[in-house]
Amino acid sequence: MAIHYSYPSLLIKQLFDRGTCTYTYLLINSKTQEAAIIDPVKEQFNRDVKMIEELGVELIYTIETHVHADHSTSSGMLRQNTGAQIVFAHVADIQAIDIRIKDGDELALGDYVIKAISTPGHTSGCMSYYVDGMVFTGDALFIRGCGRTDFQHGDSAMLYDSITQKLFSLPDETRVYPCHDYNGRAESTIGEEKQWNPRIGQGNSKEKFIAIMDNLNLAIPKKINEAIPANTSCGINFNPQYYVHEDFSMDDLYKVWRENNADELIVDNRTPEEFAEGHIPRCKNIPLGTEDQYIEELTQYKRVYIYCRSGRRAQTALTNLSIMGLENLICISHSGLPNWIDAGYQINTPQ
């Protein structure tokens, strides 16, 4: 009789950066071949991109649990390379991101849902993420420990509430995947941490927890002076004043198109094949990845508007062009050509 094994369709790749003892997680929906990466490390960019390419998955999100002080993220580089949307907690107020997520918000990864759980305390903008019986806790909850609270607007009382009221309310069997471990441990469970976490387990009071945190006497992270500025710009040399991220819709773009000002240009950054099938009249096709060939031309315009099909590629092109020094950009980041067509606006199609 043949034995059939059933494997989960949500796969987790736990990756490690030895220099900072940082865990990065690649979540893959094997049904749809869509993926999300949590807390990527800049020094491991090539490793992560190679794995994504080898597995043949589409990276949809690069998710940050908080602004890290001990390593630089590769989220900006991953967006440039893959078009993945950068996800950050709304309260962290980070520039140049795509999704400002709030407590209770959800991200779809095929038929799986990644739910955001606000867990401030280590920093004021910490976010944990729950999906399919697993919680990715960043620096809020470690295996037999937790993140420090002595800088970046840390607050021990707030962290106590985040862990005891939010994370410890999850089922005991929920698997815990932290951002760091310094003792060779890969995962835990909520039940284990309730019982064995020496800082906050066994029903420790808030007062006792605060006293423990106040007396850790930890050294300041070695990379803090470079990591925090880098992470507030998603790990790339990015000047926020060049970044124009507005709630600019296809209806707004139609007004621009109708006025037809000579010093404004509409750019379609889909593939030439998609462009040939239908596009906004009088727009220019600059396929994603070819932006550097048009820098001199684009600087001649007062304003450049970029659209694609859904907004993802337009967002990536905006980032690429901003890094190259352009300041005259607006990205239609939450809609695209289907919305233009649905509104009944004119398009050019093959004759």
C-alpha positions in Angstrom: 0.0 0.0 0.0 1.4 3.4 -1.0 1.9 6.0 1.7 1.0 9.5 0.9 2.5 12.4 2.8 0.8 15.8 3.1 2.9 18.9 3.2 1.8 22.3 4.2 1.4 24.8 1.3 2.8 27.7 3.3 6.6 27.1 3.4 9.0 28.9 5.7 12.7 29.4 5.0 14.5 30.5 8.2 17.7 32.3 7.2 20.5 33.5 9.5 23.0 36.4 9.5 25.8 35.3 11.7 27.3 38.8 12.1 24.2 40.2 13.8 22.5 36.9 14.9 19.5 38.1 12.8 16.8 35.7 11.4 15.2 36.5 8.1 12.1 34.6 7.1 11.0 33.8 3.6 7.3 32.8 3.5 6.2 31.0 0.3 2.7 30.0 -0.8 3.6 26.9 -2.8 0.1 27.0 -4.5 0.5 30.4 -6.0 4.3 30.7 -5.9 3.9 34.1 -4.1 6.4 35.0 -1.3 7.0 37.5 1.4 10.3 38.2 3.2 10.5 39.4 6.8 13.4 41.4 8.2 15.9 41.0 5.3 19.6 41.9 6.0 21.6 44.1 3.6 24.7 41.9 3.8 22.6 38.9 2.8 20.9 40.5 -0.2 22.7 38.3 -2.8 21.8 35.2 -0.8 18.2 36.1 -0.6 17.8 37.1 -4.2 19.5 33.9 -5.4 17.1 31.8 -3.3 14.1 33.7 -4.6 15.3 33.1 -8.2 16.2 29.4 -7.6 12.8 28.7 -6.1 11.0 30.5 -8.9 8.7 32.6 -6.6 7.4 36.1 -7.0 8.3 38.3 -4.0 5.1 40.3 -3.2 6.2 41.9 0.1 9.3 42.8 2.1 8.1 43.2 5.6 9.8 45.0 8.5 9.0 44.3 12.1 10.6 47.6 13.2 13.4 50.0 12.6 16.5 47.9 13.5 19.4 49.4 15.3 21.9 46.5 14.8 21.7 45.9 11.1 20.7 47.5 7.9 17.8 46.2 5.9 17.9 45.2 2.2 14.2 46.1 1.7 14.9 49.0 -0.7 17.3 46.9 -2.8 14.8 44.0 -2.9 12.1 46.4 -4.2 14.4 47.6 -6.9 15.2 44.0 -7.9 11.8 42.4 -7.6 9.1 45.0 -7.4 8.1 43.8 -3.9 6.1 46.2 -1.8 7.8 47.4 1.4 5.6 47.0 4.5 6.2 49.0 7.7 4.1 49.9 10.7 2.2 53.1 10.2 3.4 54.7 13.4 7.0 54.2 12.5 6.6 57.0 10.0 9.1 55.7 7.5 9.5 57.4 4.1 9.6 55.6 0.8 7.5 52.6 1.7 4.4 51.2 0.0 2.2 49.8 2.7 1.8 51.6 6.0 0.2 48.9 8.1 -1.8 49.2 11.2 -2.8 46.9 14.0 -5.3 44.3 12.7 -4.5 45.0 9.0 -4.1 42.0 6.8 -1.8 41.1 3.9 -2.9 38.5 1.4 -0.4 35.9 0.3 -2.5 33.9 -2.1 -5.1 32.2 0.1 -3.1 32.9 3.3 -3.6 36.0 5.4 -0.7 37.7 7.3 -2.2 39.7 10.1 -0.4 42.6 11.7 -0.3 42.8 15.5 1.0 46.0 17.0 3.6 45.1 19.7 5.3 48.4 20.7 7.8 48.6 23.6 11.2 47.7 22.1 10.5 50.6 19.8 7.4 52.7 19.4 6.8 51.2 16.0 7.2 47.5 16.5 4.8 45.1 14.6 4.5 41.4 14.9 2.9 39.3 12.1 0.7 36.2 12.5 -0.1 33.6 9.8 -1.2 30.0 9.9 -0.3 29.2 13.5 3.0 31.2 13.4 3.9 34.6 14.8 7.0 36.5 13.7 7.7 38.7 16.7 10.7 40.8 15.6 12.4 42.2 18.7 9.3 42.2 20.9 9.5 38.6 22.1 12.6 36.4 21.9 13.1 32.8 22.8 13.5 33.0 26.6 13.9 36.8 26.4 12.6 40.0 24.8 14.0 43.1 23.1 15.6 45.9 25.1 13.7 49.0 25.9 16.4 51.6 26.6 16.4 53.5 23.3 14.3 54.3 20.2 11.4 55.4 22.4 11.4 52.0 24.1 9.0 51.5 27.0 9.2 48.5 29.4 5.6 48.9 30.6 4.4 49.1 27.0 6.4 46.0 26.0 5.0 44.1 28.9 1.4 44.9 27.8 2.3 44.0 24.1 3.6 40.6 25.1 1.1 39.7 27.8 -2.1 41.1 26.2 -1.3 40.6 22.5 1.2 37.8 22.0 0.3 35.7 25.0 -3.4 35.8 24.0 -2.5 33.6 20.9 -3.0 29.9 21.2 -0.3 28.1 23.3 0.7 26.0 20.3 1.5 29.1 18.1 5.1 28.9 16.9 7.2 31.9 17.8 9.9 33.1 15.3 11.9 36.0 16.6 14.2 38.4 14.7 17.2 37.4 16.8 18.6 34.5 18.8 22.1 34.5 20.4 22.1 30.9 21.7 21.5 28.8 18.6 17.7 28.4 19.1 15.5 28.5 16.1 11.9 28.7 17.3 9.7 28.4 20.4 5.9 28.4 21.1 3.7 30.8 23.0 3.1 28.1 25.6 6.8 27.7 26.2 7.4 31.4 26.6 4.5 31.7 29.0 6.1 29.0 31.1 9.8 29.4 30.7 10.6 33.0 29.6 12.6 34.3 32.7 11.7 38.0 32.0 8.0 37.8 31.4 6.9 34.1 31.9 5.4 32.4 34.9 3.0 35.3 35.4 5.7 37.8 36.3 4.2 41.1 37.3 4.7 44.3 35.3 6.7 45.8 38.2 9.1 42.8 38.2 9.5 43.0 34.4 10.3 46.7 34.5 12.9 46.1 37.2 14.5 43.4 35.1 14.6 45.6 32.1 15.9 48.6 34.0 18.9 46.6 35.1 20.1 44.9 31.9 23.0 47.3 31.4 23.5 46.3 27.8 26.1 47.9 25.5 24.8 50.1 22.7 24.6 48.1 19.4 27.8 48.6 17.4 26.0 49.5 14.1 23.3 51.8 15.6 24.7 55.0 14.1 24.6 53.6 10.6 21.7 51.2 10.9 18.9 53.5 12.1 19.5 56.2 9.4 19.8 53.4 6.8 16.6 51.7 7.9 14.6 54.9 7.9 15.3 55.1 4.2 14.8 51.3 3.6 18.5 50.6 3.4 19.3 52.6 0.3 20.8 56.0 -0.4 17.5 57.7 -0.6 16.7 61.4 -0.2 13.1 61.7 1.1 12.6 65.1 -0.5 12.8 63.5 -3.9 10.1 61.0 -3.0 6.6 62.1 -4.1 4.0 59.6 -2.7 0.6 61.0 -3.0 -2.9 59.5 -3.1 -3.0 60.2 -6.8 -5.7 58.3 -8.7 -6.4 57.6 -12.3 -9.1 60.3 -12.1 -6.4 62.7 -11.1 -4.3 61.5 -14.0 -7.2 62.0 -16.4 -7.3 65.7 -15.5 -3.5 65.9 -16.2 -4.0 64.1 -19.5 -6.9 66.3 -20.6 -4.9 69.5 -19.9 -2.1 68.1 -22.1 0.6 70.5 -20.8 3.8 70.3 -22.7 6.0 70.3 -19.6 4.3 67.2 -18.1 4.7 63.6 -19.2 2.8 60.4 -18.5 4.9 57.3 -18.4 3.6 53.7 -18.8 6.2 51.4 -17.4 4.7 48.1 -18.4 6.4 45.8 -20.9 6.3 46.7 -24.6 3.9 43.8 -25.2 1.5 45.1 -22.6 1.8 48.6 -23.9 1.0 47.5 -27.5 -2.2 45.9 -26.3 -3.5 49.2 -25.0 -2.3 52.3 -23.3 -3.2 55.9 -22.4 -2.9 58.1 -25.4 0.1 60.4 -25.6 2.0 58.5 -22.9 5.5 57.2 -23.2 6.5 53.6 -22.7 9.5 53.2 -20.4 9.6 49.5 -19.3 10.6 48.8 -15.8 14.3 48.3 -15.5 15.2 50.7 -18.4 14.8 54.0 -16.5 18.5 54.8 -16.6 18.3 55.2 -20.4 15.8 58.0 -20.1 17.2 60.2 -17.3 18.3 63.1 -19.5 14.9 63.2 -21.3 12.8 63.0 -18.1 14.7 65.8 -16.4 13.3 68.2 -19.1 9.7 67.9 -17.7 8.2 69.8 -14.8 6.3 66.6 -13.7 6.5 63.0 -14.7 3.5 60.7 -13.9 4.2 56.9 -13.8 1.5 54.2 -14.1 1.4 50.5 -14.7 -1.3 47.8 -14.3 -1.6 47.7 -10.5 0.9 50.3 -9.1 3.6 47.9 -8.0 6.0 48.4 -11.0 5.3 52.2 -11.0 6.3 52.3 -7.4 9.5 50.5 -8.1 10.3 52.8 -11.1 9.7 55.8 -8.9 12.2 54.5 -6.4 14.8 53.8 -9.1 14.4 57.2 -10.6 14.5 59.0 -7.3 17.8 57.3 -6.4 19.1 58.6 -9.8 18.3 62.1 -8.7 14.9 62.9 -10.2 12.7 65.2 -8.1 9.7 65.6 -10.5 7.9 62.3 -10.0 4.4 61.3 -9.1 3.5 57.6 -8.9 0.0 56.3 -9.4 0.7 53.6 -6.7 -2.8 52.3 -5.8 -4.4 51.9 -9.3 -3.5 51.3 -12.9 -4.7 51.0 -16.5 -7.7 48.7 -15.6 -9.0 51.5 -13.4 -8.6 54.0 -16.3 -10.5 51.7 -18.6 -13.2 51.0 -16.0 -13.7 54.8 -15.7 -14.4 54.9 -19.4 -11.4 57.0 -20.3 -9.9 56.8 -23.8 -7.1 54.3 -24.6 -5.1 53.5 -27.7 -5.5 49.9 -28.8 -4.3 47.9 -31.8 -6.2 48.6 -35.0 
